[in-house]
């Protein structure tokens, strides 16, 4: 019976096998079948990572791409950001960190491929999901639907982007690096809201994209009904188990977003996703016929300026393999590099073999690929029990597979990698106070709180905030006034009238007669809120002033063009004459702050206002100015603002984003404490630093930091597998290097630094985590001396876990499974 089954498999897959060995003669470009993409006639396993050009700087791009390639990636995925490129209708920006074409060319120069997610709706926790504000003002428009105005502008934009890329010959069909393009983004999640118009829109978008004739396939992510020839792709954490598969049996399995953590909004606590879980998800997907998997994000970067979406933090996917500053986050970066290496060792079997599955029980499973008539075979042993290791017998050999993990056997015999066993290095991030940048003398200037005299009434009711500001600023002043008599005011001593403002979002400051009375804000979950506070009113004229604020535009959901923000109902409660509704009282409006209008954050604009010496806490809505020298060294730079409240920061006229220290997480800490200043923003000296603070902060404790991951560690036991980098394929067999099959530690300083100190080393039963190791009951006395001899002064070093090297003096550790823990320090 098993022979008949094997023959059936061979005949089923024979056409694929034959075509697989003959595709080399096909023309330049990208095609596909059920097994894989075929790029210039060659099948590939594709390991991809998202890096967004707009969220870093051109000066950072080469290093980010180099580290991605060193991490085992061969594809970079990026969105294209419509509102970055066409913020004003008909006015285009492809310069600086918006230089899409330069970014793509750099990737190609590194012999890597590109997936170009054109959108034009992208979500991406980016302001307005990438759609420019001016689209909202197009008459009769409905975003992302079978709507003629929207389709007109979308098609014009898509064709413009495609033509720019074609003109530079960047598609694979032209000899360039782009192998895939994406139209739309996760449309299935809202499609039903548009009923038949949604289905018609999907068909139209696919046909429009295909008609651009790029010579590479188009994809749609999370779009089960992606029309032919567009490929539907998966987004999620475990697409190896959740993806229902391609909607046609001649399409490959693609994974466009494997989330490396969770993007964070203001008020969120820290979030993590374990390297072990990411590695498991990758091994699982490729074991189940996957051919391309993309990490979202591989480097998240920074939401510079006002680019983050509604309530989204300035730091983006800092928990990715490359953190916000472009530094390798370990062990995530290395552990994923190693799973890529293990999967590449399985390449021949995965691309040309016949897949077979043996389900042992609900927890244990064997998947293997074998090329009939050859010795090419690769296997994946899966243990889904989350508590204990399990034994799996495969082809007469017993293998112990740790809990919730997959062991990879590129030759169906040898375990070269297990997703749970981390034998790569760890590190910890350090923020160090700069020795040269913190001699700062602060000056301050405060905004004048306007009343109806400065901002006269121009509308019966408060205007809607999005359409008022038109995405040019976060801020708008609202003013009104009311006349009261002594008889209107509360008679009882201590009683106050209450100002109540119901707002559609996102935040506001309230002032009565020029005095600050308080603030309130919504959240990512509930944008609307109600502000209410006791106020001192007086007989005669009383001025009510509100500073309403947005914190980004929405980036998801149906009918985005019908989202609104700002004050909608204003009342005074507690008067002797009853509740007074001010909503129809007549309101004045001013878009933006005076400091924004004169560009006070630039060298020229800073001279257009009067400054005074800062003496601690200033009034709400104040600007602070100082100068600083460039921090020493080459490490990335950050700023801390511990006693500031909420606002924005500029360095030499460039905005590094919003900060918000008063919005605490459930852990009663700010959601983000450090903010990235790209090195390219900084001059050797006389750097202008301007901070806008909304609620009244104290700049005295602001400090400039340098950032490194110079604390590197390794924690490897005798029974761990050797690092997958020890293995290679020679003459179609798996072979090891000099270290044989023994495990070893590998320490590697990043950015060309060298190991200058060994802060901890213990061979025995040490415990703890990187930066906090402790010696256990057993410890080899020569541990530190041996590690220092092997590693000091080197960029990288390897030490074999060999008892004969360490345990020479009978240190009482002979009856245990020994572990070597090392903590080293890197520096230039």
KEGUMI-987788 format. One line per field, with one value per residue (C-alpha): residue number from 1; residue in one letter; x, y, z. Coordinates in pm, whole numbers. Layout:
<sites>
vodo <- NUM ...
keza <- A ...
X <- X ...
Y <- Y ...
Z <- Z ...
</sites>
This chain:
<sites>
vodo <- 1 2 3 4 5 6 7 8 9 10 11 12 13 14 15 16 17 18 19 20 21 22 23 24 25 26 27 28 29 30 31 32 33 34 35 36 37 38 39 40 41 42 43 44 45 46 47 48 49 50 51 52 53 54 55 56 57 58 59 60 61 62 63 64 65 66 67 68 69 70 71 72 73 74 75 76 77 78 79 80 81 82 83 84 85 86 87 88 89 90 91 92 93 94 95 96 97 98 99 100 101 102 103 104 105 106 107 108 109 110 111 112 113 114 115 116 117 118 119 120 121 122 123 124 125 126 127 128 129 130 131 132 133 134 135 136 137 138 139 140 141 142 143 144 145 146 147 148 149 150 151 152 153 154 155 156 157 158 159 160 161 162 163 164 165 166 167 168 169 170 171 172 173 174 175 176 177 178 179 180 181 182 183 184 185 186 187 188 189 190 191 192 193 194 195 196 197 198 199 200 201 202 203 204 205 206 207 208 209 210 211 212 213 214 215 216 217 218 219 220 221 222 223 224 225 226 227 228 229 230 231 232 233 234 235 236 237 238 239 240 241 242 243 244 245 246 247 248 249 250 251 252 253 254 255 256 257 258 259 260 261 262 263 264 265 266 267 268 269 270 271 272 273 274 275 276 277 278 279 280 281 282 283 284 285 286 287 288 289 290 291 292 293 294 295 296 297 298 299 300 301 302 303 304 305 306 307 308 309 310 311 312 313 314 315 316 317 318 319 320 321 322 323 324 325 326 327 328 329 330 331 332 333 334 335 336 337 338 339 340 341 342 343 344 345 346 347 348 349 350 351 352 353 354 355 356 357 358 359 360 361 362 363 364 365 366 367 368 369 370 371 372 373 374 375 376 377 378 379 380 381 382 383 384 385 386 387 388 389 390 391 392 393 394 395 396 397 398 399 400 401 402 403 404 405 406 407 408 409 410 411 412 413 414 415 416 417 418 419 420 421 422 423 424 425 426 427 428 429 430 431 432 433 434 435 436 437 438 439 440 441 442 443 444 445 446 447 448 449 450 451 452 453 454 455 456 457 458 459 460 461 462 463 464 465 466 467 468 469 470 471 472 473 474 475 476 477 478 479 480 481 482 483 484 485 486 487 488 489 490 491 492 493 494 495 496 497 498 499 500 501 502 503 504 505 506 507 508 509 510 511 512 513 514 515 516 517 518 519 520 521 522 523 524 525 526 527 528 529 530 531 532 533 534 535 536 537 538 539 540 541 542 543 544 545 546 547 548 549 550 551 552 553 554 555 556 557 558 559 560 561 562 563 564 565 566 567 568 569 570 571 572 573 574 575 576 577 578 579 580 581 582 583 584 585 586 587 588 589 590 591 592 593 594 595 596 597 598 599 600 601 602 603 604 605 606 607 608 609 610 611 612 613 614 615 616 617 618 619 620 621 622 623 624 625 626 627 628 629 630 631 632 633 634 635 636 637 638 639 640 641 642 643 644 645 646 647 648 649 650 651 652 653 654 655 656 657 658 659 660 661 662 663 664 665 666 667 668 669 670 671 672 673 674 675 676 677 678 679 680 681 682 683 684 685 686 687 688 689 690 691 692 693 694 695 696 697 698 699 700 701 702 703 704 705 706 707 708 709 710 711 712 713 714 715 716 717 718 719 720 721 722 723 724 725 726 727 728 729 730 731 732 733 734 735 736 737 738 739 740 741 742 743 744 745 746 747 748 749 750 751 752 753 754 755 756 757 758 759 760 761 762 763 764 765 766 767 768 769 770 771 772 773 774 775 776 777 778 779 780 781 782 783 784 785 786 787 788 789 790 791 792 793 794 795 796 797 798 799 800 801 802 803 804 805 806 807 808 809 810 811 812 813 814 815 816 817 818 819 820 821 822 823 824 825 826 827 828
keza <- X X X X X X X X X X X X X X X X X X X X X X X X X X X X X X X X X X X X X X X X X X X X X X X X X X X X X X X X X X X X X X X X X X X X X X X X X X X X X X X X X X X X X X X X X X X X X X X X X X X X X X X X X X X X X X X X X X X X X X X X X X X X X X X X X X X X X X X X X X X X X X X X X X X X X X X X X X X X X X X X X X X X X X X X X X X X X X X X X X X X X X X X X X X X X X X X X X X X X X X X X X X X X X X X X X X X X X X X X X X X X X X X X X X X X X X X X X X X X X X X X X X X X X X X X X X X X X X X X X X X X X X X X X X X X X X X X X X X X X X X X X X X X X X X X X X X X X X X X X X X X X X X X X X X X X X X X X X X X X X X X X X X X X X X X X X X X X X X X X X X X X X X X X X X X X X X X X X X X X X X X X X X X X X X X X X X X X X X X X X X X X X X X X X X X X X X X X X X X X X X X X X X X X X X X X X X X X X X X X X X X X X X X X X X X X X X X X X X X X X X X X X X X X X X X X X X X X X X X X X X X X X X X X X X X X X X X X X X X X X X X X X X X X X X X X X X X X X X X X X X X X X X X X X X X X X X X X X X X X X X X X X X X X X X X X X X X X X X X X X X X X X X X X X X X X X X X X X X X X X X X X X X X X X X X X X X X X X X X X X X X X X X X X X X X X X X X X X X X X X X X X X X X X X X X X X X X X X X X X X X X X X X X X X X X X X X X X X X X X X X X X X X X X X X X X X X X X X X X X X X X X X X X X X X X X X X X X X X X X X X X X X X X X X X X X X X X X X X X X X X X X X X X X X X X X X X X X X X X X X X X X X X X X X X X X X X X X X X X X X X X X X X X X X X X X X X X X X X X X X X X X X X X X X X X X X X X X X X X X X X X X X X X X X X X X X X X X X X X X X X X X X X X X X X X X X X X X X X X X X X X X X X X X X X
X <- 0 285 445 121 97 456 394 83 289 553 301 122 443 625 523 652 978 1040 957 1172 1483 1416 1315 1671 1612 1319 1335 1424 1147 935 678 532 370 238 586 758 834 1069 1306 1501 1457 1562 1353 1423 1346 1280 1345 1219 1208 1014 1224 1042 1258 1045 1104 1482 1728 1927 2242 2104 1986 2317 2381 2023 2037 2380 2261 1946 2155 2394 2085 2008 1751 1744 1437 1347 979 855 534 510 377 137 97 475 518 216 123 -28 -219 13 324 561 846 1097 1390 1568 1410 1132 1378 1209 1416 1748 1634 1539 1868 2066 1887 1970 2333 2344 2218 1884 1529 1243 872 707 376 226 -105 -195 -380 -116 -236 112 28 113 -81 -412 -299 -83 -370 -309 -542 -655 -838 -1090 -1194 -1265 -1637 -1846 -1542 -1561 -1223 -1144 -1470 -1613 -1623 -1525 -1344 -1136 -1053 -949 -692 -578 -513 -325 -103 -35 54 282 474 498 624 890 1013 1003 1197 1481 1454 1397 1156 1311 1177 1405 1704 1614 1556 1172 1020 670 428 126 -201 -437 -384 -587 -907 -1098 -1125 -1356 -1488 -1831 -1894 -1909 -2120 -2116 -1915 -1636 -1626 -1629 -1345 -1128 -1176 -1105 -791 -645 -716 -578 -256 -202 -259 54 257 546 664 645 349 105 -12 -295 -245 -531 -750 -902 -1074 -771 -857 -628 -342 -296 -163 -335 -94 -117 -60 -34 182 143 53 190 -126 -376 -336 -605 -366 -353 -697 -577 -361 -114 -21 261 220 339 350 365 358 505 469 795 620 319 321 257 24 39 -60 63 302 611 539 759 754 1003 1273 1179 821 929 1171 902 660 916 1011 645 553 834 762 410 501 583 818 838 800 841 910 695 896 1262 1349 1062 1244 1098 775 951 755 378 380 243 -121 -382 -235 63 396 695 904 789 842 1145 1131 1217 1545 1698 1577 1468 1832 1934 2116 2085 1844 1983 1911 1630 1853 2098 1841 1646 1966 2028 1680 1734 2063 1895 1617 1866 2033 1694 1660 1687 1436 1188 1190 1219 1103 771 610 483 332 312 85 184 -78 -239 96 363 412 675 688 951 1040 1216 1329 1238 1532 1788 1923 1790 1562 1481 1260 1085 1001 734 643 342 330 391 516 752 1003 891 1068 1001 1124 1197 1347 1468 1637 1499 1508 1422 1233 1194 851 672 952 1061 1385 1522 1703 1835 1941 1654 1919 2100 1945 2120 1873 1591 1363 1362 1735 1907 2280 2337 2445 2232 2279 2132 2079 2254 2162 2467 2463 2676 2989 2993 2629 2470 2613 2282 2143 1768 1560 1182 905 536 238 -14 -344 -586 -938 -1203 -1016 -718 -915 -1258 -1574 -1604 -1851 -2172 -2038 -1693 -1554 -1454 -1083 -957 -1107 -998 -630 -612 -327 -91 -57 -175 -311 -608 -734 -1110 -1235 -1570 -1697 -1998 -2147 -2247 -2390 -2331 -2677 -2567 -2275 -2301 -2386 -2253 -1892 -1666 -1908 -1778 -1928 -1818 -1682 -1772 -1637 -1742 -1480 -1452 -1077 -796 -683 -733 -613 -871 -825 -1069 -985 -632 -572 -494 -752 -667 -628 -794 -748 -893 -716 -645 -946 -1183 -1087 -1371 -1367 -1533 -1337 -1496 -1340 -1446 -1373 -1369 -1600 -1657 -1933 -1892 -1710 -1555 -1331 -1327 -1028 -962 -647 -770 -519 -500 -256 -244 -515 -690 -518 -773 -1137 -1416 -1529 -1218 -1326 -1609 -1394 -1401 -1224 -1242 -1492 -1858 -2046 -1946 -2153 -2125 -2293 -2366 -2483 -2778 -2955 -2900 -2685 -2558 -2497 -2210 -2204 -2404 -2247 -2024 -1662 -1334 -1070 -695 -509 -169 44 218 553 473 387 724 904 1052 1225 1459 1764 1597 1258 1403 1508 1151 1031 1153 1328 1404 1612 1427 1365 1205 840 697 330 146 214 574 875 1218 1545 1906 2220 2433 2753 2749 2773 3106 3169 2963 2684 2318 2175 1861 1703 1526 1269 1173 1006 834 468 352 468 721 1100 1310 1684 1827 1479 1396 1117 1201 836 584 658 401 524 199 7 111 86 -90 256 239 532 553 498 819 1104 1379 1343 1575 1775 1924 2298 2254 2044 2340 2629 2965 2856 2590 2297 1965 1732 1373 1107 738 569 191 110 401 731 1078 1365 1643 1657 1652 1959 2124 2223 2426 2285 2469 2433 2789 2697 2699 2641 2617 2456 2514 2501 2677 2357 2269 2313 2609 2537 2384 2669 2890 2706 2732 2640 2932 2881 2510 2582 2565 2909 3047 3345 3635 3411 3243 2913 2999 2815 3007 2955 2988 3048 3042 3075 2867 2977 3346 3395 3620 3581 3755 3648 3501 3268 3148 3241 3138 3147 2920 2564 2539 2199 2040 2003 2239 2362 2259 2442 2540 2772 2599 2717 2957 3211 3533 3803 3972 3651 3725 4095 4018 3750 3973 4254 4020 3826 3996 4093 3891 3576 3442 3540 3423 3473 3383 3177 3430 3462 3826 3906 3741 3707 4073 4084 3783 3562 3269 3075 3143 2798 2587 2516 2751 2667 2906 2775 2979 2919 3154 3189 3251 3404 3597
Y <- 0 239 165 254 578 671 606 824 1104 1069 1082 1378 1578 1449 1744 1981 1792 1793 2163 2241 2109 2286 2637 2761 2812 3048 3422 3696 3787 3627 3351 3107 2770 2587 2531 2866 3185 3133 3429 3458 3086 2983 2865 3036 3009 3369 3512 3869 4158 4485 4801 5127 5393 5673 5552 5589 5813 5760 5757 5455 5257 5092 4961 4836 4651 4506 4375 4232 4041 3922 3801 3563 3770 3786 4014 4357 4450 4809 5000 5306 5606 5815 6101 6127 6151 6371 6565 6839 6739 6750 6835 6538 6463 6187 6339 6265 5978 5978 5871 5543 5478 5524 5281 5015 5058 5015 4686 4570 4669 4431 4145 4130 4133 4375 4334 4667 4719 4997 5010 5288 5227 5068 5099 5038 5247 5537 5861 5817 5473 5647 5831 6207 6441 6619 6303 6365 6688 6536 6568 6250 6036 5703 5550 5193 5120 5101 5479 5669 5961 5733 5493 5785 5918 5572 5464 5785 5737 5366 5424 5714 5499 5204 5427 5582 5236 5119 5424 5318 4953 4824 4538 4192 4167 4462 4323 4500 4372 4399 4050 4118 4410 4443 4619 4716 4588 4351 4451 4139 4285 4564 4432 4334 4691 4794 4497 4450 4768 4606 4297 4507 4719 4413 4298 4646 4696 4361 4420 4772 4651 4360 4593 4792 4500 4502 4153 4042 3893 4104 3998 4088 4017 3876 3866 3521 3608 3769 3753 3561 3597 3791 3575 3588 3603 3557 3804 3693 3524 3161 3140 2787 2686 2967 3024 2844 2844 2992 3025 2829 2519 2673 2961 2948 3002 3351 3512 3891 3976 3764 4007 4026 4194 4422 4785 5003 5293 5558 5398 5050 4850 4692 4407 4121 3819 3548 3456 3092 3154 3344 3068 2805 2994 3019 2651 2554 2765 2632 2277 2321 2428 2792 2966 3329 3460 3824 3965 4266 4449 4354 4713 4933 5263 5596 5778 6106 6429 6377 6054 5811 5710 5771 5737 5538 5588 5753 5438 5168 4794 4850 4479 4376 4193 4534 4776 5138 5248 4980 4769 4390 4276 3950 3664 3743 3855 3563 3293 3389 3407 3050 2924 3076 2886 2561 2607 2687 2354 2202 2398 2114 1896 2177 2304 1978 1709 1537 1639 1374 1399 1152 1258 1062 1213 1551 1690 1517 1531 1454 1638 1550 1620 1365 1377 1035 829 1038 1076 1431 1443 1695 1648 1861 1699 1892 1878 2096 2005 2332 2172 1881 1742 1444 1157 1106 807 874 614 404 685 840 1219 1422 1734 2011 2146 2360 2333 2199 2015 2053 1761 1871 1515 1339 1218 1506 1768 2094 2332 2335 2637 2638 2580 2918 2876 3222 3523 3758 4128 4413 4774 5056 5424 5621 5990 6176 6338 6618 6697 6786 7128 7292 7631 7650 7946 7962 8144 8084 8101 8377 8218 8373 8497 8622 8949 8774 8493 8638 8434 8289 8002 7938 7604 7452 7333 6971 6937 6717 6940 7252 7158 6967 6759 7058 7064 6883 7204 7440 7711 7743 8061 8184 8424 8458 8737 8659 8855 8797 8639 8373 8252 8000 8172 7904 7953 7687 7594 7628 7614 7316 7343 7029 6957 6648 6583 6336 6328 6327 6566 6921 7186 7419 7780 8021 8389 8299 8064 7697 7472 7123 6865 6544 6296 5985 5660 5432 5222 5513 5831 6041 6170 6419 6690 6847 7067 7325 7680 8026 8252 8621 8876 9030 8885 8539 8390 8014 7893 7537 7404 7097 6839 6545 6259 6125 6036 5695 5423 5142 5049 5121 5471 5646 5962 5991 5995 6313 6479 6786 6948 6883 6990 7258 7339 7522 7339 7461 7815 7951 7995 7628 7458 7689 7534 7710 7484 7736 8037 8136 8022 8157 7927 7948 7667 7596 7768 8101 7928 7688 7976 8148 7809 7883 7544 7660 7880 8166 8129 8114 8480 8592 8547 8675 8422 8439 8223 7907 7881 7542 7480 7722 7786 7543 7564 7679 7642 7562 7624 7526 7428 7116 6961 6633 6330 6152 5842 5688 5519 5614 5904 5943 6207 6165 6420 6292 6607 6715 6635 6607 6773 6753 6781 6938 6909 7162 7220 6852 6700 6369 6307 6337 6258 6191 6128 6195 5916 5627 5257 5018 4978 5350 5433 5635 5417 5556 5722 5760 5922 5863 6151 6027 6099 6264 6538 6640 6875 6868 7164 7433 7199 7375 7173 7299 7130 7218 7125 7143 7113 7284 7095 7145 7105 7096 6714 6663 6466 6345 5978 5746 5401 5072 4699 4651 4405 4067 3729 3359 3081 2734 2388 2062 1904 2190 2126 2286 2615 2562 2765 2463 2265 2277 2065 1909 1653 1646 1538 1730 1791 1980 2206 2187 2191 1867 1806 1976 2295 2618 2981 3247 3609 3880 4256 4466 4772 4669 4696 4460 4264 4476 4299 3974 4079 3729 3372 3051 2688 2490 2574 2954 3122 3453 3657 3873 4151 3963 3627 3467 3177 2861 2581 2450 2666 2590 2815 2875 2982 3353 3312 3072 3299 3607 3426 3325 3651 3970 4208 4027 4129 3776 3453 3091 2865 2497 2360 2092 1972 1881 2248 2379 2108 2028 2066 1856 2155 1945 1971 1632 1490 1766 1893 2191 2532 2804 3156 3451 3825 4042 4412 4560 4893 5066
Z <- 0 86 -254 -434 -233 -321 -689 -675 -526 -795 -1080 -918 -886 -1199 -1420 -1156 -1120 -1494 -1526 -1225 -1392 -1722 -1610 -1654 -2024 -1975 -2039 -1793 -1547 -1279 -1318 -1069 -1015 -711 -572 -592 -773 -1067 -1096 -1419 -1467 -1117 -824 -494 -125 -31 315 326 570 573 590 511 348 499 855 844 660 339 552 743 440 340 692 733 401 479 816 660 408 679 866 582 394 16 -20 121 125 140 101 -123 70 -138 110 147 -229 -312 4 -212 -521 -821 -615 -580 -340 -412 -224 105 292 28 -243 -329 -641 -459 -191 -447 -631 -309 -244 -596 -553 -257 -478 -304 -437 -365 -303 -383 -202 -410 -225 -258 69 293 656 806 1117 885 885 696 579 319 151 109 294 -23 -134 148 -20 -361 -427 -385 -306 -123 -46 -153 -329 -679 -675 -992 -820 -600 -883 -1103 -857 -748 -1106 -1188 -883 -940 -1304 -1209 -958 -1197 -1476 -1253 -1162 -1524 -1639 -1405 -1524 -1171 -1238 -1263 -1618 -1697 -1509 -1182 -828 -801 -816 -679 -657 -431 -503 -216 140 361 184 291 641 520 189 320 436 69 -43 -422 -471 -269 -490 -805 -663 -601 -960 -1094 -879 -986 -1354 -1340 -1176 -1416 -1711 -1615 -1760 -1517 -1606 -1242 -1051 -853 -507 -269 100 308 -4 -38 -367 -535 -908 -1142 -1204 -879 -593 -254 41 417 703 1067 1327 1225 857 848 1035 973 598 400 108 -242 -400 -705 -705 -950 -719 -459 -84 11 355 334 706 984 1273 1469 1764 1799 1698 2001 2064 2336 2665 2569 2788 2624 2382 2277 2050 2135 1886 1942 1832 1522 1425 1481 1258 977 991 1002 697 479 598 459 103 179 -62 58 412 510 856 935 1047 1011 1096 1211 1245 1351 1269 1201 1204 1205 1004 1263 1245 1510 1863 1729 1902 1741 1783 1537 1586 1807 1896 1538 1459 1384 1650 1601 1585 1333 1594 1595 1865 1998 2009 1763 1477 1505 1581 1270 1064 1172 1077 732 703 810 556 281 354 267 -58 -309 -127 -62 -420 -611 -370 -315 18 258 606 894 1180 1491 1720 1793 1911 1702 1328 1066 734 479 117 -99 -461 -606 -722 -534 -180 -157 146 419 723 984 1318 1505 1875 1955 2322 2505 2829 2765 2519 2315 2142 1771 1576 1211 979 1270 1463 1780 1814 2124 2016 2279 2366 2107 1854 1518 1448 1095 929 586 501 685 934 1102 1329 1239 1405 1655 1676 2057 2117 2100 2054 1906 2109 2320 2386 2585 2485 2668 2675 2782 2872 2619 2760 2502 2421 2753 2835 2744 2842 2788 2676 2658 2476 2534 2301 2369 2469 2220 2284 2045 2018 1857 1695 1612 1565 1215 1264 1457 1588 1647 1314 1257 1333 1047 778 966 989 661 804 811 1191 1504 1658 1628 1863 1932 2100 2226 2495 2718 2929 3288 3579 3946 3959 3709 3922 4208 4538 4773 4870 4717 4440 4088 3747 3536 3184 2991 2641 2450 2182 1895 1964 2013 2292 2415 2656 2811 2921 3088 3076 2970 3264 3205 3370 3243 2968 2850 2569 2409 2329 2037 2135 2207 2031 2174 2530 2766 2943 3252 3517 3772 3654 3807 3609 3677 3618 3276 2975 3009 2740 2674 2473 2366 2201 2014 1894 1661 1719 1364 1115 1109 908 890 861 615 514 643 465 721 1037 1242 1534 1755 1998 1915 2229 2484 2792 3124 3416 3768 3693 3886 3556 3467 3204 2933 2590 2416 2110 1906 2077 1783 1763 1633 1486 1426 1251 1406 1667 1616 1663 1380 1148 1196 1200 1540 1530 1249 1279 1091 1258 1608 1573 1504 1862 2198 2425 2797 3025 3127 3501 3545 3459 3205 3119 2893 2519 2544 2317 2460 2275 2328 2137 2179 2046 1856 2086 2087 1877 1598 1792 1733 1929 2142 2364 2696 2816 3163 3302 2984 2914 2552 2234 1953 1909 1632 1571 1326 1187 1137 1343 1510 1604 1885 2249 2523 2875 3060 2890 3116 3044 3286 3442 3534 3308 2985 2681 2529 2713 2450 2109 1815 1666 1337 1325 986 1152 1370 1289 1473 1689 1740 1690 1741 1965 2000 2211 2208 2534 2563 2932 3106 3136 3280 3029 3289 3293 2916 2814 2494 2494 2277 2211 2178 2217 2330 2604 2428 2585 2515 2717 2567 2725 2646 2515 2279 1907 1731 1561 1218 1070 1144 876 500 200 15 -256 -164 195 523 669 968 1004 1248 1553 1457 1628 1957 2055 2093 2181 1913 2014 1750 1803 1566 1367 1353 1729 1923 2246 2512 2831 2959 3241 3325 3236 3407 3296 3527 3629 3596 3582 3483 3167 2964 3192 3508 3511 3842 3926 4047 4275 4013 3834 3651 3796 3462 3281 3259 3179 2893 2744 2773 2592 2310 2268 2389 2111 1846 1656 1696 1865 1900 2200 2193 2482 2574 2931 2875 2811 3127 3390 3443 3819 3923 3999 4116 3790 3638 3713 3552 3204 3200 3060 2950 3015 2891 2902 2700 2627 2282 2191 1916
</sites>
